[in-house]
Amino acid sequence: MTAVQTVASQRFISAMGSLVENQSAVDQVLSYIEWMKHPSNFPMITMEKLEEHGMPLNVAMDKLRDKARKYYQA
């Protein structure tokens, strides 16, 4: 391992903190890193297209907030 790789590894582990023990969190970070390497593989959609094919974003967010409130109040 090169010195640059060693330093980067240490920074990654430090940044993750205790999450480094959570396999799901590590997988999410690694997925994001993979996406950063190949951003064209990530589907992009405009807000207008999103609203054409579904409900307006503000309505969806209101529903999501309501579900979250109900979940955490239970």
C-alpha positions as a printed NumPy array, in Angstrom:
array([[  0.   ,   0.   ,   0.   ],
       [  1.372,   3.42 ,  -0.905],
       [  1.696,   6.249,   1.593],
       [ -1.176,   8.066,  -0.118],
       [ -3.403,   4.99 ,   0.2  ],
       [ -2.45 ,   4.561,   3.856],
       [ -3.294,   8.173,   4.67 ],
       [ -6.566,   7.954,   2.725],
       [ -7.492,   4.726,   4.549],
       [ -6.806,   6.325,   7.913],
       [ -8.884,   9.37 ,   6.974],
       [-11.765,   7.159,   5.813],
       [-11.729,   5.174,   9.056],
       [-11.48 ,   8.356,  11.122],
       [-14.345,  10.01 ,   9.245],
       [-16.564,   6.935,   9.653],
       [-15.905,   6.828,  13.39 ],
       [-17.985,   4.176,  15.115],
       [-19.99 ,   3.69 ,  11.896],
       [-17.043,   1.713,  10.548],
       [-18.428,  -1.209,  12.567],
       [-21.81 ,  -0.902,  10.823],
       [-21.587,  -2.9  ,   7.582],
       [-24.641,  -1.177,   6.098],
       [-23.123,   2.281,   6.671],
       [-19.821,   1.193,   5.121],
       [-21.684,  -0.263,   2.124],
       [-23.576,   3.008,   1.637],
       [-20.359,   5.033,   1.695],
       [-18.685,   2.63 ,  -0.738],
       [-21.708,   2.822,  -3.064],
       [-21.482,   6.603,  -3.019],
       [-17.772,   6.44 ,  -3.803],
       [-18.496,   4.104,  -6.736],
       [-21.121,   6.546,  -7.996],
       [-18.591,   9.39 ,  -7.743],
       [-16.237,   7.38 ,  -9.964],
       [-18.981,   6.831, -12.58 ],
       [-21.639,   9.565, -12.112],
       [-23.133,   8.97 , -15.556],
       [-24.508,   5.63 , -14.269],
       [-26.735,   7.487, -11.818],
       [-30.184,   8.226, -13.272],
       [-30.924,  11.942, -13.376],
       [-34.408,  13.393, -13.545],
       [-35.632,  16.959, -13.475],
       [-38.203,  18.141, -10.967],
       [-40.615,  18.79 , -13.834],
       [-40.311,  15.207, -15.107],
       [-40.694,  13.862, -11.588],
       [-43.903,  15.813, -11.068],
       [-45.223,  14.701, -14.498],
       [-44.955,  11.055, -13.436],
       [-46.101,  11.359,  -9.867],
       [-47.268,  13.718,  -7.216],
       [-45.726,  17.153,  -6.727],
       [-42.663,  17.09 ,  -4.504],
       [-44.231,  19.27 ,  -1.814],
       [-47.157,  16.832,  -1.511],
       [-44.804,  13.852,  -1.328],
       [-42.688,  15.57 ,   1.348],
       [-45.792,  16.428,   3.384],
       [-46.859,  12.776,   3.297],
       [-43.373,  11.648,   4.272],
       [-43.268,  14.105,   7.203],
       [-46.68 ,  12.888,   8.369],
       [-45.564,   9.248,   8.252],
       [-42.394,  10.085,  10.16 ],
       [-44.345,  11.967,  12.847],
       [-46.763,   9.07 ,  13.272],
       [-43.91 ,   6.563,  13.431],
       [-41.968,   8.449,  16.081],
       [-45.069,   9.26 ,  18.14 ],
       [-45.974,   5.557,  18.376]])
